[in-house]
């Protein structure tokens, strides 16, 4: 009898653990009115790239001065193994102001304080009328000087801008070397290779031995 109870306990525990492992992680949620809840913990996701677009170089730039972009880890894994974006992919973009321009390694543009947050989601069930099912959200409230907890879908100008990607819609994949490196790579991680696409003899003099 004791053995039966113990075996039953082990079986139930195993079933519970297995169910938890099989349960898909949901990286975004909506409220009843269709607004997106501001994603949390995104800095633990996959960092896919950063753009430096300071106003001092272009007064018409849309998103000054830095853009840090993160991708949910399950979608990155899917992209790495399949080479296209899965349903439920989410990117989060943080904007940062320019910080110091001089450092021990030289003059340049260094990142300063964070100031804006937005997200991009691929969901063709929720957004069947947008190109590729991609929709766009922004949580920044400049008047209140804080981030809102939810955001309505922006569409419009965001979609028009993202229609200028090489793919014709969706994320600017061509600007993210991490994604370009990982596309269709497989189950392993491309950063573990001993090769680098930009590494050649000219880099020796370019970096002065560093």
VMD Tcl script that draws the C-alpha trace (Angstrom):
set ca {
  {0.00 0.00 0.00}
  {2.81 2.41 0.89}
  {4.55 1.56 -2.38}
  {1.34 2.26 -4.33}
  {0.91 5.68 -2.71}
  {4.54 6.56 -3.37}
  {4.30 5.42 -7.02}
  {1.11 7.43 -7.45}
  {2.79 10.52 -5.99}
  {5.79 10.13 -8.34}
  {3.52 9.65 -11.36}
  {1.45 12.73 -10.54}
  {4.57 14.82 -9.92}
  {6.09 13.67 -13.22}
  {2.87 14.49 -15.06}
  {2.75 17.94 -13.49}
  {6.37 18.71 -14.39}
  {5.88 17.44 -17.95}
  {2.77 19.58 -18.37}
  {4.64 22.64 -17.13}
  {7.47 22.00 -19.56}
  {5.06 21.66 -22.49}
  {3.13 24.81 -21.64}
  {4.09 27.59 -24.06}
  {5.38 30.83 -22.61}
  {3.21 33.83 -23.47}
  {5.39 36.90 -23.90}
  {2.56 39.39 -24.41}
  {-1.00 39.89 -23.23}
  {-3.91 42.13 -24.18}
  {-6.67 43.64 -22.08}
  {-10.34 43.47 -23.04}
  {-10.29 46.62 -25.16}
  {-7.48 45.22 -27.31}
  {-4.66 47.26 -25.77}
  {-1.30 45.58 -25.27}
  {0.00 45.26 -21.71}
  {3.52 46.66 -21.40}
  {5.97 43.73 -21.61}
  {8.11 43.02 -18.56}
  {11.59 41.52 -18.09}
  {12.47 42.08 -21.75}
  {16.10 42.95 -20.95}
  {16.55 39.25 -20.19}
  {15.50 38.44 -23.77}
  {17.76 38.21 -26.83}
  {19.46 41.51 -27.66}
  {19.40 41.62 -31.47}
  {20.96 45.01 -32.16}
  {21.31 48.72 -31.59}
  {21.22 51.72 -33.90}
  {22.93 55.05 -33.24}
  {20.89 57.84 -34.82}
  {21.91 61.08 -33.06}
  {20.15 64.34 -33.87}
  {23.55 65.95 -34.33}
  {24.00 63.86 -37.47}
  {20.44 64.09 -38.78}
  {17.93 66.60 -37.44}
  {15.05 64.71 -39.11}
  {15.78 61.33 -37.54}
  {12.65 59.57 -36.24}
  {14.09 57.96 -33.13}
  {17.03 59.80 -31.54}
  {19.55 58.88 -30.26}
  {19.96 55.12 -29.66}
  {17.62 52.19 -30.28}
  {18.16 48.95 -28.36}
  {16.06 46.07 -29.67}
  {15.18 42.84 -27.84}
  {13.41 39.70 -29.13}
  {11.63 37.08 -27.06}
  {13.86 33.98 -26.66}
  {11.40 31.40 -28.04}
  {10.96 33.39 -31.25}
  {14.71 33.81 -31.58}
  {15.15 30.04 -31.25}
  {12.48 29.47 -33.89}
  {14.12 32.03 -36.22}
  {17.52 30.42 -35.74}
  {16.17 26.98 -36.63}
  {13.65 27.90 -39.35}
  {14.72 31.24 -40.81}
  {11.39 33.02 -40.53}
  {9.32 34.68 -37.81}
  {6.82 32.53 -35.95}
  {3.33 33.52 -34.88}
  {3.61 35.33 -31.56}
  {7.00 36.92 -32.19}
  {7.52 40.10 -30.18}
  {10.25 42.72 -30.36}
  {10.71 45.44 -27.75}
  {12.55 48.66 -28.59}
  {14.03 51.00 -26.00}
  {15.24 54.47 -26.90}
  {18.18 56.04 -25.09}
  {19.54 59.55 -25.10}
  {23.15 60.34 -25.96}
  {25.45 60.17 -22.97}
  {29.16 60.92 -22.82}
  {31.00 61.63 -26.08}
  {34.51 61.04 -24.72}
  {35.79 57.87 -23.07}
  {39.14 56.12 -22.43}
  {38.75 54.32 -25.76}
  {38.12 57.47 -27.79}
  {35.55 60.03 -28.89}
  {32.17 58.74 -29.98}
  {28.49 58.42 -29.16}
  {27.83 56.55 -25.93}
  {24.47 55.57 -24.55}
  {22.78 57.68 -21.89}
  {19.44 57.39 -20.01}
  {16.50 55.34 -21.30}
  {13.46 57.39 -22.26}
  {11.00 55.50 -24.52}
  {9.55 52.02 -24.99}
  {7.67 50.42 -27.85}
  {6.84 46.93 -29.14}
  {6.19 45.07 -32.39}
  {4.14 41.87 -32.54}
  {3.41 39.32 -35.25}
  {-0.08 37.92 -34.75}
  {-2.06 37.24 -37.92}
  {-5.12 36.10 -35.95}
  {-5.43 39.40 -34.09}
  {-4.20 41.57 -36.96}
  {-5.22 39.87 -40.22}
  {-5.40 43.15 -42.14}
  {-1.85 44.35 -41.44}
  {1.10 43.31 -43.64}
  {2.44 40.00 -42.31}
  {0.25 40.36 -39.23}
  {2.71 42.86 -37.68}
  {1.31 45.54 -35.38}
  {3.02 48.33 -33.42}
  {2.64 49.78 -29.92}
  {4.16 52.57 -27.84}
  {4.04 53.07 -24.07}
  {5.79 56.42 -23.66}
  {3.84 59.32 -22.18}
  {5.93 62.47 -22.41}
  {3.39 64.66 -20.59}
  {3.27 62.37 -17.55}
  {6.97 61.52 -17.90}
  {6.34 57.82 -17.42}
  {5.51 54.63 -19.27}
  {1.86 53.69 -19.65}
  {0.78 50.20 -18.58}
  {-1.01 49.57 -21.89}
  {-0.92 50.75 -25.49}
  {-3.47 50.70 -28.30}
  {-2.35 49.48 -31.72}
  {-0.72 52.33 -33.64}
  {-0.81 51.04 -37.22}
  {-0.76 53.94 -39.69}
  {2.62 55.66 -39.89}
  {4.37 52.73 -38.15}
  {3.15 50.27 -40.79}
  {4.02 52.68 -43.60}
  {7.59 53.03 -42.33}
  {8.06 49.30 -41.79}
  {6.82 48.62 -45.30}
  {10.21 50.05 -46.38}
  {12.12 47.05 -45.05}
  {13.89 44.75 -47.51}
  {11.18 42.18 -46.84}
  {8.49 44.76 -47.64}
  {6.99 44.74 -44.12}
  {7.76 43.83 -40.51}
  {11.04 44.25 -38.60}
  {14.13 45.82 -40.16}
  {15.89 42.46 -40.07}
  {18.64 43.70 -42.37}
  {19.80 46.06 -39.60}
  {20.25 43.36 -36.96}
  {23.51 41.38 -37.40}
  {22.54 38.98 -34.62}
  {19.49 37.86 -36.61}
  {21.35 37.77 -39.91}
  {23.99 35.56 -38.31}
  {21.42 33.22 -36.78}
  {19.00 32.81 -39.69}
  {18.61 29.08 -40.48}
  {21.74 28.32 -38.44}
  {20.11 25.38 -36.68}
  {19.97 24.27 -33.06}
  {23.44 25.53 -32.14}
  {24.38 29.14 -31.44}
  {26.30 30.97 -34.20}
  {28.33 33.06 -31.74}
  {30.20 29.89 -30.75}
  {31.89 29.63 -34.14}
  {35.55 30.65 -34.40}
  {34.87 32.61 -37.61}
  {33.55 36.16 -38.01}
  {32.10 37.52 -41.25}
  {33.82 40.90 -40.84}
  {37.22 39.56 -39.87}
  {40.00 39.92 -42.46}
  {43.60 41.16 -42.74}
  {42.58 44.82 -43.12}
  {41.15 44.80 -39.60}
  {44.63 44.45 -38.09}
  {45.70 47.94 -39.11}
  {42.16 49.31 -38.70}
  {42.04 48.44 -34.99}
  {45.75 48.98 -34.33}
  {46.32 45.52 -32.88}
  {43.28 45.64 -30.52}
}
mol new
graphics top color blue
foreach p $ca { graphics top sphere $p radius 0.5 }
foreach p [lrange $ca 0 end-1] q [lrange $ca 1 end] { graphics top cylinder $p $q radius 0.2 }
display resetview
